[in-house]
Each structure stands twice: as C-alpha cells, then as structure tokens.
C-alpha cells in the first residue's frame, strides 16, 4: 500500500504552508528520514521528511503552491506501483482518491491520463463537487464563470473555483448578498473591492496610457509576499484604522542607554550593557498597557476581548518579509528579560528557525522604524488587535522654558521672559481600530506612555 505524505501542521495556528522547493523528483528512492520538500508559512521555514522508505511515485503539488495542512502532497510506494491504484479500492478507497484529486495542483491533472493509462480517474456523478458549489455560492460566483474543471472527467472542483476567484476582484458583503452576477474588472471600494453600486452601475472606461520607456520587469506576487499583502488589505478592509502622532522627551532614554554601555560600569554588571532604546520602549509599553486595558484587546466580530496579561508583538524585518514574534507575559518580565527575549525571537525569525506558535497570540504590537530615520508613519493593525504602536526616530525639538524672573512677573508674561531650548524627543505613531477605541482614550494612553518614557528612570525604579 502506498504511503501518502501529508503537509504537516507546523504549530497550532498554521493553516497552510507554501512548498518552496522539492528536494526529490518522481522516481527517486527515499528513506523515512529523506527530506522531500522545503516548506514555509508566513512565519517560518521547515523541512518535510518522507516518513517512509520507497520510491517517490507522485508529487501532487508544484513549487510555490500554498497547501492546506494535513493535505496529501506526495505518494511514496514500491517502484512500478500505480500511485492511484495504491490508494485503495472499493467505496472507501474511491472516496479517498477523489478527496486527494480534489486537493492536488491543477497543473498535475493534465498529466494524469498519461501517468495512469490503466487507472483512469473515476467518472464524476455531477459537473461540480459539493465543495466547489458551496464555495461558489459563498462568494457569489456563477459556476459558468469557471472556465474549465480540472477534476475527474472535467468536474469542477473547489480548487477551480478558488482559481477563478483569484482572477476576480473581491466583493463587499452587500455585493455578495446580491447573488451571482456580472462583476466588473475593478471596484470602487477599499483595495479595489466591488461594491453593490459597482454591480448595478456600468464601469467607467479605463483611459489608455502609453507604456513607459525602458525595461519592465514583472514579478508575480506569490509566497510570503502574497500572504503579507493579503493580510494587510484584509486588516484595512475589516477595521476603521486611525493614527495619532505624538512625541516624548528622550533625554532620560539616552542617558540610561549611554550609562549602561560604559565598560566596567554598573550597567555592565547588572546585565544592561546590551539594552537598546527599543527594549526600553517595550518595557514602558508593558507597564503602561495594564492601566489602559481597552488598548490591550482584540476585536473579533461584535465582541471585544480585553486581556490581563500583556503579550507584546514585536515587528521584525527579515529576508523573507515582516514577522511579528510575541513576548509572552511582558508585563511580568524585567527589562533584562524583555531585552533577552526580544533578541532571541528576532534572531530566530531572521534565521527561519522560529516556532510558529511564537508568532501568534499577541495582544498589542510595536513596530520600530526609528533607526531608519522615519519621523512619522501609519502602522497597519495586526488584527484582531485594536492598537499598534509605531516608534519613530529621535529628533531635536524646540522647548519653551520660563526664565526665573518670570515667576514674579504679573500676567500676562512677556515673551522676553521665556527662552527656547532644543531637546531630544522620540516620535510615536499609534494606530487604533476606531470601531473599538475612541480617539480621546487612545490619546490618554499615548500621553501616559510619553510620560513613562520621559521619566524612564522612575519607571525602572518602580519595576
């Protein structure tokens, strides 16, 4: 009996993996320990072993395919064995075959007749599978819009419907509720989504523009980049994002950082020599959030969940794209512990060895572009979180100070009794989901965080 190799589940939160490379070819001999494929999620990369000795009879997906976990990806058996026949016979076996055929890459179906001339694919009982019809109905896609069926005997299967949906712009809920119908090539909603009015109004003609001069390179949006792109547009489409910008005095931050770096000093003795400005920000956030539980929350449907513990998501720039590992129970950790955990998680992300479960479950996220000189930006929510803090660069800003003689001067105090000094300030950009948090409460949180940063020495003393 053939061994069916399935896509393993990489962590409790991972729903699918992308096959980045096949390490074997059909006809190769493998042992249980042989690496058959390299796969990755939007979070980390992994190797998939064969799990059984034998010959690779069939690879069911192509490189670059995004495969749901626990789906078959390859068939391993005895040399010369027909891979379809090896799946079993009878009613139970037929169902197993159809289940696998339903899930494999469309590019593999074109080869089935040649690969298995003696074992034809079972004839379909209907022109489309139940899963295909359910998905089409859910997405308001007429089955007539699916050009061809790649299932047994030309049957339309779920993957065919999914492929057709990729070539059609996304629909709003109201547009879907209107039922299957003609959909324009682009919509007027957020991210090009087709609205109800788009369906009932003729689309405007697209103006013609000449091609620009020079070489044009087209790069398909796929793999991790596509997953990140889909998550970003989903975040914007499902939440009312609103950004507040502020700054806080950074002199105490810089003083602590400079003192901790002194060789042979107290900072080195206490293990603070590798503390960064970002570590101090994370510490301040972890101590401020418990006072504002509505910021340490998730919005899921019509429910808002607030959390007692602070699980900080920390954005990390990696060669594979943006990753957000989580510092668990940050409000219970010391500065040194937060710093060590942040560095460990960042290193794991950059090397591709991070555990997928370390990349989920955050209740509030922090993303820092300050080292790149960014003075203000609009962070995108890591949904279902209701807030994300963007950390900006440190700049010198003018601060008006009252001279000593102004205290005894009658009101109004003339401008000559004030002086202007330039002091370092660190910028913050706080994005909130306005569905869950109003502007004024969010501003109070941002002010409290700024006060904590301005007096970081006192915050550290309090623990």
C-alpha positions as CSV (number, residue, x, y, z in Angstrom):
1,X,0.0,0.0,0.0
2,X,1.3,3.4,-1.0
3,X,2.3,5.9,1.8
4,X,0.5,9.2,1.5
5,X,2.8,12.1,2.7
6,X,0.7,14.9,4.1
7,X,1.5,18.5,4.7
8,X,2.4,18.5,8.4
9,X,0.9,21.0,10.8
10,X,3.5,23.5,11.9
11,X,2.1,24.9,15.1
12,X,-1.5,25.2,16.3
13,X,-2.2,28.4,14.4
14,X,-0.8,27.5,11.0
15,X,-3.5,26.7,8.4
16,X,-1.3,26.2,5.3
17,X,2.3,26.1,4.0
18,X,3.9,27.0,0.8
19,X,6.1,24.5,-1.0
20,X,9.3,26.5,-1.7
21,X,11.3,23.6,-3.1
22,X,11.0,19.9,-3.9
23,X,14.2,18.1,-2.8
24,X,13.3,14.9,-4.7
25,X,11.9,14.0,-8.1
26,X,9.3,11.4,-9.1
27,X,11.2,8.1,-9.3
28,X,13.7,8.9,-6.6
29,X,14.3,6.4,-3.8
30,X,13.9,7.7,-0.3
31,X,14.3,6.6,3.3
32,X,12.0,7.8,6.1
33,X,14.5,10.5,7.0
34,X,15.0,11.8,3.5
35,X,14.0,15.5,3.1
36,X,11.3,15.5,0.4
37,X,10.3,19.2,0.5
38,X,11.1,22.6,2.0
39,X,8.0,24.5,3.0
40,X,7.3,27.8,4.7
41,X,4.4,29.5,6.4
42,X,4.1,33.3,6.7
43,X,6.2,32.8,9.8
44,X,9.0,30.2,9.4
45,X,10.6,27.6,7.1
46,X,10.7,23.8,7.6
47,X,11.8,20.6,6.0
48,X,9.4,17.7,5.4
49,X,10.8,14.2,5.7
50,X,9.5,11.3,3.6
51,X,8.2,9.3,6.7
52,X,8.5,6.0,4.8
53,X,11.0,4.1,2.6
54,X,10.3,3.6,-1.1
55,X,10.0,5.3,-4.4
56,X,8.5,8.7,-5.0
57,X,5.5,7.8,-7.2
58,X,3.9,11.2,-7.4
59,X,4.3,14.8,-6.4
60,X,0.9,16.3,-6.0
61,X,1.8,20.0,-6.0
62,X,4.1,22.3,-7.7
63,X,6.7,24.6,-6.1
64,X,5.1,27.8,-5.0
65,X,1.7,26.2,-4.2
66,X,0.0,27.1,-0.9
67,X,-1.2,23.8,0.5
68,X,-3.6,23.4,3.5
69,X,-2.1,21.5,6.4
70,X,-2.9,17.8,6.6
71,X,-3.5,17.6,2.8
72,X,-1.6,15.0,0.7
73,X,1.4,16.4,-1.0
74,X,3.2,13.2,-2.3
75,X,2.8,9.5,-2.8
76,X,5.6,7.0,-1.9
77,X,5.4,3.3,-2.6
78,X,7.0,0.4,-4.4
79,X,8.8,1.1,-7.7
80,X,6.3,0.5,-10.6
81,X,3.3,0.7,-8.4
82,X,0.4,2.8,-9.8
83,X,0.0,5.6,-7.4
84,X,-3.8,6.0,-7.8
85,X,-4.3,2.3,-7.5
86,X,-2.1,2.2,-4.4
87,X,-4.6,4.5,-2.6
88,X,-7.1,1.6,-2.3
89,X,-10.2,0.1,-3.9
90,X,-13.8,-0.1,-3.2
91,X,-16.1,2.6,-2.0
92,X,-13.8,3.7,0.8
93,X,-10.8,3.8,-1.5
94,X,-12.7,5.7,-4.2
95,X,-13.7,8.3,-1.7
96,X,-10.0,8.6,-0.7
97,X,-8.9,9.0,-4.3
98,X,-11.5,11.7,-5.0
99,X,-10.5,13.5,-1.8
100,X,-6.9,13.6,-2.9
101,X,-7.7,14.5,-6.5
102,X,-9.9,17.4,-5.2
103,X,-6.9,18.9,-3.4
104,X,-4.0,18.5,-5.9
105,X,-2.5,21.2,-8.0
106,X,-4.3,21.8,-11.3
107,X,-1.0,21.5,-13.2
108,X,-0.9,17.9,-12.1
109,X,-4.3,16.9,-13.6
110,X,-3.1,17.4,-17.1
111,X,-0.6,14.6,-16.6
112,X,-3.0,12.0,-15.0
113,X,-4.1,10.3,-18.2
114,X,-0.5,9.8,-19.4
115,X,0.8,8.8,-16.0
116,X,-2.0,6.3,-15.3
117,X,-3.4,4.9,-18.6
118,X,-4.6,1.8,-16.9
119,X,-6.1,3.5,-13.9
120,X,-8.4,6.2,-15.3
121,X,-9.7,8.9,-12.9
122,X,-13.2,7.9,-11.7
123,X,-16.1,9.5,-13.7
124,X,-17.9,12.2,-12.0
125,X,-21.5,11.9,-11.0
126,X,-22.1,15.7,-11.4
127,X,-20.4,18.6,-13.2
128,X,-19.2,20.1,-9.9
129,X,-18.3,18.9,-6.5
130,X,-20.2,19.9,-3.4
131,X,-17.2,21.8,-2.0
132,X,-17.0,23.7,-5.3
133,X,-20.7,24.6,-5.2
134,X,-20.5,25.7,-1.6
135,X,-17.5,28.0,-2.2
136,X,-19.1,29.4,-5.4
137,X,-22.3,30.2,-3.5
138,X,-20.5,31.7,-0.6
139,X,-18.5,34.0,-2.9
140,X,-21.5,34.8,-5.3
141,X,-19.6,33.3,-8.2
142,X,-21.6,31.7,-11.0
143,X,-20.2,28.3,-11.9
144,X,-20.4,29.3,-15.5
145,X,-17.6,31.7,-14.7
146,X,-15.3,28.8,-14.0
147,X,-13.7,28.2,-17.5
148,X,-12.7,24.5,-17.1
149,X,-12.9,21.8,-14.5
150,X,-9.7,20.1,-13.6
151,X,-11.3,17.3,-11.5
152,X,-12.1,13.8,-12.6
153,X,-13.7,13.8,-16.1
154,X,-13.6,17.6,-16.2
155,X,-15.5,18.0,-13.0
156,X,-15.4,21.5,-11.4
157,X,-13.7,21.2,-8.0
158,X,-13.0,23.6,-5.2
159,X,-9.6,24.5,-6.5
160,X,-11.1,25.6,-9.9
161,X,-13.5,27.9,-8.1
162,X,-10.6,29.3,-6.0
163,X,-8.6,29.9,-9.1
164,X,-11.5,31.8,-10.7
165,X,-11.9,33.9,-7.6
166,X,-8.2,34.9,-7.8
167,X,-8.9,36.4,-11.2
168,X,-11.9,38.3,-9.9
169,X,-11.8,41.3,-7.6
170,X,-13.0,40.8,-4.1
171,X,-16.6,41.7,-3.3
172,X,-18.1,43.5,-0.3
173,X,-20.7,41.7,1.8
174,X,-23.5,43.6,0.2
175,X,-22.3,42.7,-3.3
176,X,-22.1,39.0,-2.3
177,X,-25.6,39.2,-0.9
178,X,-26.9,40.4,-4.2
179,X,-26.1,36.9,-5.6
180,X,-24.1,35.6,-8.6
181,X,-23.9,38.1,-11.4
182,X,-21.6,40.0,-13.7
183,X,-18.7,41.6,-11.9
184,X,-16.6,44.5,-13.3
185,X,-12.8,44.1,-13.6
186,X,-12.3,46.6,-10.8
187,X,-14.4,48.0,-8.0
188,X,-14.6,51.4,-6.3
189,X,-14.3,50.1,-2.8
190,X,-11.3,49.8,-0.5
191,X,-8.5,47.9,-2.2
192,X,-10.5,47.7,-5.4
193,X,-13.3,45.7,-3.8
194,X,-16.5,45.5,-5.9
195,X,-19.4,47.2,-4.1
196,X,-23.2,46.8,-4.7
197,X,-23.3,50.1,-6.7
198,X,-20.5,48.8,-8.9
199,X,-22.6,45.8,-9.9
200,X,-25.6,47.9,-10.8
201,X,-23.6,50.7,-12.5
202,X,-21.7,50.4,-15.8
203,X,-17.9,50.6,-15.2
204,X,-16.0,53.6,-16.4
205,X,-13.7,53.1,-19.3
206,X,-10.0,52.8,-18.4
207,X,-8.0,55.6,-20.0
208,X,-5.3,54.4,-22.3
209,X,-1.7,55.4,-21.4
210,X,1.4,54.7,-23.3
211,X,3.9,52.2,-21.9
212,X,6.9,53.9,-20.1
213,X,10.3,53.7,-21.8
214,X,13.0,51.3,-20.5
215,X,13.0,47.7,-19.3
216,X,9.9,46.5,-17.5
217,X,10.2,43.6,-15.0
218,X,7.1,41.7,-13.9
219,X,7.3,39.7,-10.7
220,X,4.3,37.6,-9.6
221,X,3.0,38.3,-6.2
222,X,3.3,34.9,-4.5
223,X,4.6,33.0,-1.5
224,X,5.2,35.0,1.7
225,X,4.9,38.3,-0.1
226,X,1.4,37.5,-1.2
227,X,0.4,36.3,2.2
228,X,1.6,39.5,3.8
229,X,-0.2,41.5,1.1
230,X,-3.5,39.7,1.6
231,X,-3.3,40.2,5.4
232,X,-2.6,43.9,5.1
233,X,-5.5,44.5,2.8
234,X,-7.7,42.3,5.0
235,X,-6.7,44.4,8.0
236,X,-7.6,47.6,6.3
237,X,-10.8,46.3,4.9
238,X,-12.1,44.9,8.2
239,X,-11.2,47.7,10.6
240,X,-11.5,51.5,10.9
241,X,-7.9,52.5,11.3
242,X,-7.0,55.9,12.7
243,X,-3.5,57.1,13.6
244,X,-2.4,59.6,16.3
245,X,1.1,61.1,16.3
246,X,2.9,62.4,19.4
247,X,6.4,62.7,20.8
248,X,8.1,62.4,24.2
249,X,11.3,63.7,25.8
250,X,14.0,61.2,25.2
251,X,16.9,62.6,27.3
252,X,16.4,60.1,30.1
253,X,16.3,57.2,27.5
254,X,19.6,58.4,26.0
255,X,21.2,58.9,29.4
256,X,20.3,55.4,30.6
257,X,21.5,53.8,27.3
258,X,24.8,55.7,27.5
259,X,25.3,54.8,31.1
260,X,24.5,51.1,30.5
261,X,27.1,50.8,27.7
262,X,30.0,52.0,29.9
263,X,32.5,49.2,30.1
264,X,33.2,48.0,33.6
265,X,30.3,50.2,34.9
266,X,27.2,49.3,36.9
267,X,25.2,48.8,33.7
268,X,27.5,46.1,32.5
269,X,27.5,44.5,36.0
270,X,23.7,44.4,36.0
271,X,23.5,42.9,32.5
272,X,22.2,46.2,30.9
273,X,25.1,46.7,28.5
274,X,23.1,45.3,25.6
275,X,19.9,47.1,26.4
276,X,18.6,49.1,23.4
277,X,16.3,52.1,23.1
278,X,13.7,49.7,21.7
279,X,14.0,47.5,24.7
280,X,13.2,50.4,26.9
281,X,10.2,51.3,24.8
282,X,8.9,47.7,25.1
283,X,9.4,47.9,28.9
284,X,7.5,51.2,29.1
285,X,4.6,49.8,26.9
286,X,4.4,46.7,29.1
287,X,4.0,48.8,32.2
288,X,1.6,51.3,30.7
289,X,-0.9,49.0,29.0
290,X,-2.3,47.4,32.2
291,X,-3.6,50.9,33.1
292,X,-5.5,51.0,29.8
293,X,-7.0,47.5,29.3
294,X,-9.1,48.7,26.3
295,X,-5.8,49.1,24.4
296,X,-4.7,45.5,25.3
297,X,-7.5,43.9,23.4
298,X,-8.9,42.1,20.4
299,X,-12.0,42.9,18.4
300,X,-13.5,39.7,17.0
301,X,-16.8,40.2,15.2
302,X,-19.0,42.1,17.6
303,X,-17.0,41.1,20.7
304,X,-14.1,43.0,22.3
305,X,-11.8,40.8,24.4
306,X,-9.5,42.5,26.9
307,X,-6.5,40.8,28.4
308,X,-5.0,41.0,31.9
309,X,-1.5,39.9,30.6
310,X,0.4,41.9,28.0
311,X,1.7,39.7,25.2
312,X,3.8,42.1,23.1
313,X,4.1,41.5,19.3
314,X,7.4,42.9,18.1
315,X,7.8,43.6,14.3
316,X,11.0,42.1,12.9
317,X,12.4,42.8,9.4
318,X,13.7,39.5,7.9
319,X,14.9,38.5,4.4
320,X,11.6,36.6,4.0
321,X,9.4,39.6,5.0
322,X,7.8,41.1,8.0
323,X,7.4,38.8,11.0
324,X,5.9,39.6,14.4
325,X,7.0,37.3,17.2
326,X,5.4,37.6,20.6
327,X,7.0,38.3,24.0
328,X,4.6,36.5,26.4
329,X,3.6,38.0,29.7
330,X,5.8,41.1,29.1
331,X,4.2,43.0,32.0
332,X,5.6,40.4,34.4
333,X,9.2,40.4,32.9
334,X,12.1,42.6,33.9
335,X,13.8,45.0,31.5
336,X,16.7,42.5,31.1
337,X,14.2,39.6,30.5
338,X,12.3,41.6,27.8
339,X,15.6,42.6,26.1
340,X,16.8,39.0,26.1
341,X,13.5,37.6,24.8
342,X,13.2,40.3,22.1
343,X,16.7,39.4,20.8
344,X,16.1,35.7,20.9
345,X,12.9,35.9,18.9
346,X,14.4,38.3,16.4
347,X,17.3,36.0,15.8
348,X,15.0,33.0,15.3
349,X,12.9,34.9,12.8
350,X,15.9,36.1,10.8
351,X,17.3,32.5,10.7
352,X,14.0,31.0,9.8
353,X,14.0,28.7,12.9
354,X,11.3,30.4,14.9
355,X,8.5,28.2,16.3
356,X,5.2,29.1,14.6
357,X,3.4,29.3,18.0
358,X,5.8,32.1,18.9
359,X,4.3,34.2,16.2
360,X,0.7,34.3,17.3
361,X,-1.3,35.4,20.3
362,X,-0.1,38.9,20.7
363,X,-2.4,41.4,22.3
364,X,-0.6,44.6,21.3
365,X,2.2,45.2,18.8
366,X,5.1,47.5,18.5
367,X,6.9,48.3,15.2
368,X,10.1,50.5,15.2
369,X,11.3,52.4,12.1
370,X,13.2,55.0,14.1
371,X,16.6,53.6,13.2
372,X,15.8,54.3,9.6
373,X,15.2,58.0,10.3
374,X,11.4,57.8,10.0
375,X,9.7,60.7,11.8
376,X,6.1,59.6,11.4
377,X,4.2,56.8,9.7
378,X,0.9,54.9,9.7
379,X,1.3,51.3,11.2
380,X,-1.2,48.8,9.9
381,X,-3.1,46.9,12.6
382,X,-2.1,43.3,13.4
383,X,-5.7,42.3,13.6
384,X,-7.6,41.3,15.6
385,X,-5.6,43.6,17.9
386,X,-7.2,47.0,18.4
387,X,-3.9,49.0,18.5
388,X,-0.3,49.1,17.3
389,X,2.5,51.5,18.3
390,X,4.9,52.8,15.7
391,X,8.2,54.0,17.1
392,X,9.9,56.8,15.2
393,X,13.3,58.5,15.3
394,X,14.7,60.8,18.0
395,X,14.9,64.5,16.9
396,X,15.8,67.7,18.5
397,X,12.7,69.8,19.1
398,X,12.3,73.4,20.5
399,X,11.0,73.6,24.0
400,X,9.9,76.9,25.5
401,X,11.1,77.4,29.1
402,X,10.2,80.1,31.6
403,X,13.0,82.2,33.0
404,X,13.4,82.6,36.7
405,X,12.3,86.2,36.8
406,X,9.0,85.3,35.1
407,X,7.7,83.7,38.2
408,X,7.4,87.1,40.0
409,X,6.2,89.0,36.9
410,X,2.5,90.0,36.6
411,X,0.3,88.4,34.0
412,X,0.5,88.4,31.0
413,X,4.1,87.4,30.9
414,X,6.1,88.9,28.0
415,X,7.9,86.7,25.6
416,X,11.2,88.1,26.7
417,X,10.9,86.2,29.9
418,X,10.9,82.8,28.0
419,X,13.8,81.0,26.4
420,X,13.8,78.3,23.8
421,X,16.0,75.2,24.2
422,X,16.4,72.3,21.8
423,X,15.9,68.9,23.5
424,X,15.7,65.3,22.1
425,X,12.2,63.9,21.5
426,X,11.2,60.4,20.3
427,X,8.2,60.2,18.0
428,X,5.3,57.8,18.3
429,X,2.6,56.9,15.7
430,X,-0.3,55.0,17.3
431,X,-2.9,53.3,15.1
432,X,-6.1,52.2,16.6
433,X,-9.3,50.4,15.4
434,X,-11.8,53.2,15.8
435,X,-14.5,50.5,16.0
436,X,-13.2,49.5,19.4
437,X,-11.3,52.5,20.7
438,X,-12.1,56.2,20.5
439,X,-9.6,58.9,19.8
440,X,-9.6,60.6,23.2
441,X,-8.9,57.4,25.3
442,X,-6.2,56.4,22.9
443,X,-4.7,59.9,23.2
444,X,-4.7,59.5,27.0
445,X,-2.8,56.2,26.6
446,X,-0.3,57.8,24.3
447,X,0.2,60.7,26.8
448,X,0.7,58.3,29.7
449,X,3.3,56.3,27.6
450,X,5.1,59.6,26.8
451,X,5.2,60.4,30.5
452,X,6.7,57.0,31.2
453,X,9.3,57.5,28.6
454,X,10.2,60.9,29.8
455,X,10.7,59.5,33.3
456,X,12.0,56.1,32.4
457,X,14.4,56.1,35.4
458,X,11.5,56.3,37.8
459,X,9.6,53.6,35.9
460,X,12.6,51.3,36.1
461,X,13.0,52.0,39.8
462,X,9.3,51.0,40.4
463,X,10.0,47.8,38.4
